[in-house]
Amino acid sequence: MTSEYDVIVVGARCAGSPTAMLLARAGHRVLLIDRATFPSDTVSTHFVHPPGVAALERWRLRDRLEATGCRPFTQYSVDFGEFALTGSPGTAYGPRRTVLDHLLVEAAAEAGAEVRETFTLDALVWDGDRVAGIVGHDRQGGRVSERARVVVGADGKHSRVAAAVGAPAYNERAPEEAAYYAYWSGLPAAGCELYIRPDRALGLIPTHDDMTLALVAFPVPEAAAFRSDVEGNVARSLDLAPELAERVAAGRRETRFHASGDLVGFFRKPFGPGWALVGDAGYTIDPSTAQGISDAFRDAERVAGAIGDALSGRRLFDEAMADAQAARDAEVLPMYELTFGLATLQPPPPELAAVLAASAGDQDAMDDFVRMFAGVMPVPEFFDPDRVGRLLAA
């Protein structure tokens, strides 16, 4: 039997569950599907910057996250070798996705969304040139057809919804780097710690269960050689920051190494007749600056608001979603360009190097840098010519 929903959301992680939750809280009938079960893991930066924390606060979920044992931190440090920039952008978290995604799925269900786990999208249902629903199957193979006024693809950068509707892509970027990460016990971290070295980026992020994520990023052309001896190559990379290497060696690795590759970048047009895209399905950025979760939260609010306006008759769907797309692009494009510059793992251009060096030791300037890195201060504001001029003159 086919049901009729206002919205079907395909994908129940950091973009899909909040979208479903917000629409359900607004009184809309929502179906949320995912082929996974929850809790379950996924490759991720595990980083919720302060703008993402602000979204959790608005959704009344921040206290719930903290109650899971996810320790907040306020210090970011980026060590460039010759100097380090250490400051505070506000409160951040480094949750395991097994915990965060499950929390978000539960919040969507509590809001009234119908949640179907282990449910796989097979195809979209069309009425002429308009998407009108989905066909999918559960773990037992039973095929089900459901109809909706809007189908939202929240199914990641390889979105099947985006492929089915032929969503146009733009501002595409090829992968610049790859990475391996694992979890250590007995490895204290003073908040987020990043170490930039020639052709390497090293990092620590505190997470659940008193563990710390340690990662090593390297240029894509080295991927095959790195993969041939992951443990040895990680150790040799960490040796580029001896104090960090000593701390990691004193801890205990508790998990296997997770590979993070295929780090492409793109924007997609996020809407069309009867469909919308949210999160990585509509916009994917290299993880160098760990914007993904916070961006997904903000995009969920934009897209849920636009769809809600259309469903309630306050605005036309195309008009509301076009404004959401324009707002998304204006907000994230400067960080997108900066991030892919950092992802090359090459020395910064002389102008940027001069700004970073001038910031070292100036606490206000260092706080501004980490606020920019965390997405709190807009990138154009950090690089405002008057601000840069004052900094260099000082």
N, C-alpha and C positions, 0 to 999 in steps of 0.2 A: 504493500500500500504506500503510495506517495504522499508525503506530507508537504505542507506549504510553510516556508519560513520567510521571515523578512531578510535574513542574512545567513549564508553559510560561510564559515571561515575554515579554510583548508590550511592546517598547520597550527599547532598549539603551543609553540614555544614563546620567545620573548616579544614577538610582535603579534602573533595570533591570539594568544590568551588575553592580553590586555584589550585588544580590539573587541573580542567577543564579550569580555567583562563589561566594558564601557557601554557597548550597545545594549546589552541585557539590562544593565542598571538603568538605562534610559527607557526601558519598557518594551524593547523590540524582541521578537522571537528569533533566537539565534541557535544555530547548530554549529558546534566546533568539533572538527575531526582531525585525527592524526594517526598515522600508521604505527607510531610508537606507543609504548605504555609508559606511564609515569609513576614513580620517578625513573628516569633514564638519563644517560649522559649524552653529550654531543661535544664536538671540538669547539672550543670557545676561548676568548680572552679572559673570561671570568671577572670582568671589571665593570662595576657600576660607578661611573663618575658622578660628581655632585648633581648635575642636571637629571640624571637617572634616579638618584636618591630623592630629588624633589618630586619626581613623578610618583614614586612609591609612597611618599608622604601624602600627596594629593589623593592617592587611591586608598589610603588608610592601610597600607601593607608594609610600611617600613618597620614598625614594631614587630610585626609577624616575622619578617626576615631576621631581625636581630635576635629574636627568641630562638631561632634555630642554631644559635651559637656562632653566627657569622660576625666576627669582630670588626667594628668600624675602624677606620684609620683616617688620619688627616694629613699625613706627610707624603709628599712626592719628592723624589730625588733623581735627577738625571746627571750622570757622571760622564763627562766628555773626555776624560783622561787628564787633560791639563787643568781642568777646573770642573766643579760640580755646581749645579743649580738646585737648591733645596728650598722648598716652601710649602705653603698650605693653600689649596684651592677650596677647602671645605671638607665635608665628610664624604668618604667613599667606602665601598665594600668590594670584596673579591669573592663572591659566592660560587660554590660548586653548582653546575647547571643541574645536577641531580636534585638539588634542593630548590633552587630558584624557579625552575620551570614547573616543578610539581606544585609549588606554592601558587604560581600564577594560574595553573589549570584549576586548582581548587577554588581560587577566587572567582574565576569565570563561572564555575558550576554554582557556587554560592549566590552569584548575581542572578542566576536563572537560566544561563545558557545550558543547552543539552550537550553533553560531552560524550563523544564516541572515540575511545582509544582502539588501537589495532584496526583501524578502518582506513583503507587505502583508496585514494581517488583513482578511478579508471578513465573517466572521460567527463567532459562537460556536456550538459544538456543545452540545446540551442532552440530558440524560437526565431527562425529566420537568421538575422545577423546579430541577435541578442542572446547573451548567456542567460539561461533560465533555470539552471540547477546543476546537479552532479549525478554521476553514476559511480558507485564504488562497491567494495566488497570488504567483509570482515575477515577475521582469521580463519573462519570455517569455510570461506569462499562464497558465502551467500551474497548475491548481487542485489543492491538496493539503489533505487532512484529517488532523489529528493529534489524538490523545486524551491527556488528562492527568488526574491526580487533582486538581490545582489549576491554574487559569489566573490569572496575575498581570497586572494592568494597570499598566504603568509607562510609559504612552503620553501623559503630560502632562495639562495642565489640560483639554484638549478630548478626553479619553480616550474612545476608541470602546468600550473594555471597560466603563467606567463607564456610558456611555449604554446599552449593550446590556443590562446587568443592572438598570438603573434605580436606581443607587446614590443614596440620599437625601443631599441637601446641607443644610448648616446653617451658621450664622454667616457668611452671605454678605455680601460688601461690593462695591459698585460701584467702578469705576475712579476714582481721584482725580487721577492724574497720567499723563503720557506722557513719552517721552524719546527723544532721538537721541544716538547715540554713534558714534565713529570712532576710528581708531588713528593715532597720530603717532610719528614718529621725531624724535630730537633734542629730546625733551620730558622732562627728568628729573623724577621724582616721589619725594618722601621717604616712600615707603610709600603708604598710602591717604590721599588728601586730599579732604575734602568742604568745600564752601562753601555755607552756607545764606543765601539772600538773599530779599527779598520776591517771592513767587510763583516762585522758582527754587531749584533745587539743582544745583550744579556739582560735578564730581568728576574725579579722576585715579586710575588704578590701573595700576601697572607690570605688564607682561605679557611674553609671549615675544618673542624676536627683538629685544631692546632697544627695544621699542615701549611706548607708554603709551596706555591707553584714556582718552579724555576724553569726558565726557557732560554733557548738559544736560537737566534735567527741568523740566516746566512743567505748569500745571493743564490738565485735559482740555478745558475750554471754549475754550482757546487753540489746540487742535490744528490746526484748518483754517487759521488765520492763520499758525501756525508753519510748516506744511507748504508754504505758498505761497512761502517764501524760507528754506529750511532754513539755508543757509550764513550768510546775513545775520542771521537770528535767533539762531543759535548765537553769532556774534561779538558781537552786542549783549548777549546774556545774559552772556557771559564778561566784558564790560566792567564788570559789577557787582562784579567782584573784579579790579581793575586789575593787580595783580602777577601773578595767574594768567593774565590775558589777554596780558600781555607774554610770558610763558613759552610759551604756546601759539602766539603769533604767530612766535616765534623758531624753533619746530619746523616740521616738514613733515607735512601730513596724507597718509597713505599709502593710505587706503581711502575708499570711499564712506561716507556716513552710513547707519547702520542705525537703523531705527525700532523703538521698543519701545512698543507700545500694548496695549490690551485687558488692562490690569493689574488684573484682578478678584481677589477673595479669596473663599475658601470652604473649608469642611471637608466631606468626604463620609464616610459610613459606609464603611469600607474592607474589608468582607468580607461574604460570604454563601455559600450552598451551592456549593462548588466554585470560588469565585473570591475574589480579594483585590486591593487597590489599594495602590500604594506611590508615594512621592514626590508630584509635582505632581498626579497622578491622584487622590490622596486628600486632598491639602491644598495649597492654593496661597496664597502671601502676596505682597503688593506688594514690589518689589525695593528699596525705599528703604534697608533695612538689610542687603540682600544675604545673606539667610539661606538662599536656595534650595538651593545645592549642599550646604552643611553639613547642612541639614535632610534632604535626600534621602539622604545617607550614613547618618545616624542612623536614619532610617525604614527603610532597607534592612536594617540590622542587626536592628531590631525585628521586621519582617515575616518576614525569613528565619528568625529564631529561632523565631517562633511557628509558621510552616509546618513547619519542621524538627521541632519538638516534636510536631506533629500527625501528620506522616508516620511518625515513629518510634513512635507510640503512647504517648508520654509524657503527652500532654494531648489533650483534645478540641479539634478545630479551632475551633469557635465560642468556647470558653473562652479559648484562647490568643490568638486574634485580638481578642477583646473587651478583654483586658488590654493588648494592643499599642495598640489605639485609645485607651483611657483614658490610657495613658502618653504617647502622642503629644499628645493634647489638653492634658493638664496641663502638659507641657513647653513647648509652643509658643504657647498661647493668650495669655499676658501679652505676649510679643513681638509677636504678631499684632496685638493692640489698639494697642500703642505704635507699631508700624510704620504702621498706617493713619492714626494721628494725625499722624505726621510727613509722610505722603504728601499731606496736604492743602496742604502748602507754606505754611501760615499760621503766624503767630507762636505760640510755645508758650503754654499757659495761664500765668497769673502764678505759680502755685505751682511749675511745672516751670522757668519762666524763672529764678526765684529760686535753685533748686537748681543749675542750670547755671552761673549767674553766680557763685555761692558756690564752685563747684568750680574756677574759673579761677585758675591760679597755685598751687593746692594739688596737688602731683604725685600724692599718694596718691589724692586725689579724682578727678583727671583719669584716672589709670590705672583706677580703678573705673568711670568713665563709659565708656571705650573697651572695657573688659572686658564691660560690660553690652551695649554696642552690638554687640560681636563674638559674643555668645552664650556667653561664658565665665562671667560672673556672671548668675544669674537676675534677671530684671527685678524681681520682688518684693523680692529682697535689696537691690538698689540703692535702691529706694524705701522700704525699711524705715523706719518713723517714728523709731525711735531713731537710726539712722544719719543721716537727714536732719536731725533736731533738732541733733545734734552738729555737723554741717557748717554749718548756718545760724548756730548760736551762735558757732562759731569765726570 
